[in-house]
Amino acid sequence: MGYYQHHLFFCTNRRADGAERPSCALCDSGELRAYAKAKLKALGLTGPGGVRANTAGCLDRCEEGPVLVIYPEGVWYTYVDESDLDEIIERHIQGGEIVERLRLPDQPPE
């Protein structure tokens, strides 16, 4: 096992107004990452050997956002609110089950 059992990277990139592509920050990704981080801490899941929730710059899946990716599994998710993040934490982080309804494809579209 690595330093963390799970590492969550939340895209919090914000593009300028009028940009050609959307950005995750416009979907409150920074606030939702803070929510997930606080929830993980309240559950006693954080720290070495546990879970870490980090801010990331653009993860280049802007049209599917907001997005987060969980390692070491390399599972990509989209989410819209706290209840989606609760489900990811409960089912994926705590239960080891991928949340298929929120999962993004592993491969880019052709």
C-alpha positions in Angstrom: 0.0 0.0 0.0 1.1 3.5 -0.7 1.3 6.4 1.7 -2.5 6.9 1.3 -5.0 4.1 0.8 -7.0 6.5 -1.5 -6.1 9.8 -3.0 -8.9 12.0 -4.4 -8.1 14.7 -6.9 -10.8 17.3 -7.5 -10.5 19.6 -10.5 -11.0 23.1 -9.3 -9.9 24.9 -12.4 -11.6 28.2 -13.3 -11.4 29.6 -16.8 -12.0 33.2 -17.7 -15.5 34.4 -18.5 -16.3 33.6 -22.1 -13.9 30.7 -22.5 -14.6 28.2 -25.2 -14.6 25.3 -22.7 -16.4 25.0 -19.4 -14.6 24.7 -16.1 -15.2 22.7 -13.0 -15.0 25.7 -10.6 -18.1 27.1 -12.2 -19.9 24.0 -10.8 -18.7 24.8 -7.2 -16.0 22.1 -7.3 -13.9 24.0 -4.8 -16.7 24.2 -2.2 -17.7 20.6 -2.9 -14.0 19.4 -2.4 -14.0 21.2 0.9 -17.2 19.4 1.9 -15.7 16.0 1.0 -12.5 16.8 2.8 -14.4 17.8 6.0 -16.6 14.7 5.7 -13.6 12.3 5.3 -12.0 14.0 8.4 -15.2 13.7 10.4 -15.4 10.0 9.5 -11.8 9.5 10.7 -10.6 8.4 7.3 -7.8 11.0 6.7 -4.1 11.0 7.3 -1.2 8.6 6.4 -2.6 5.2 5.5 -6.0 6.7 5.0 -7.5 9.1 2.5 -6.4 12.5 1.1 -8.6 14.9 -0.9 -6.5 17.3 -3.0 -7.2 20.3 -5.2 -6.1 19.8 -8.8 -5.8 22.1 -11.7 -7.4 21.2 -15.0 -7.8 17.4 -15.4 -8.9 18.0 -19.1 -12.3 16.5 -18.8 -14.0 19.8 -18.8 -17.1 18.9 -20.7 -17.8 16.1 -18.2 -17.4 18.2 -15.1 -17.1 18.7 -12.4 -14.7 15.7 -12.1 -12.7 13.9 -9.6 -10.4 10.9 -9.9 -9.6 8.4 -7.2 -6.2 6.7 -7.1 -4.8 4.1 -6.9 -7.8 2.7 -8.8 -7.8 5.5 -11.4 -11.6 5.8 -11.3 -13.1 9.0 -12.7 -16.3 10.4 -11.4 -18.6 13.3 -12.0 -20.9 14.7 -9.3 -23.3 17.6 -8.8 -23.9 17.9 -5.1 -23.0 16.8 -1.6 -25.2 13.7 -1.8 -23.2 12.5 -4.8 -20.0 12.9 -2.8 -21.6 11.2 0.2 -22.4 8.2 -2.1 -18.8 8.1 -3.5 -17.3 8.2 0.0 -19.7 5.6 1.5 -19.7 3.2 -1.4 -16.2 3.6 -3.0 -14.0 4.8 -0.2 -15.6 2.9 2.6 -17.2 0.0 0.8 -14.8 -0.7 -2.1 -17.6 -0.5 -4.7 -17.4 1.7 -7.8 -20.5 4.0 -8.1 -21.4 3.2 -11.7 -24.1 5.9 -12.0 -21.4 8.6 -11.4 -18.5 6.9 -13.1 -17.0 8.5 -16.2 -15.5 6.3 -19.0 -11.9 5.3 -18.7 -11.2 6.0 -22.3 -11.6 9.4 -24.1 -14.4 9.6 -26.7 -13.3 8.8 -30.2 
